[in-house]
């Protein structure tokens, strides 16, 4: 039987990974939109 630490640690790490992935993905999308706007102005 997993200990109480597993029930707190594993979901915590998963949530941290989701948050980090969301931040990095959002940053990449913002940069891509900015690049498209720059290319459109040229």
N, C-alpha and C positions, 0 to 999 in steps of 0.2 A: 504494500500500500504506500503510495507516495506521501511524503510528509506535507505539512501545511506550507512549508517554504516553497515547494514545487507549485502549489496552487496560486501563490502570489508572484513568484519569480518568473515563471514561464509566460503568463499573460502580460506581465509588465514588460518583458523583453519584446514580446510581439507588438504591443502597443507602441513602444519606443521605435521599433523598426518601421511601423506604419507611419508614424509621425515624421520620421526622418525621410522616408521615401516620398511622402507627400510634399514636404518642403523642397526637396531636390527636384522633384518632377515639376512642381509649380514654377521654380526658378528657370528650368530649362524651357518651359512653355513661354514664359515672359520674354526670355532672350530670343526665342524663335520668332515671336510676334514682332519684336523690335527690329529684328533683321529683315523681316518681310516688309515692314513699313519703310525702312531705309532703302531697300531695293526698289520699292514702288516710287519713291521720290526721285530716283535717278532717271 
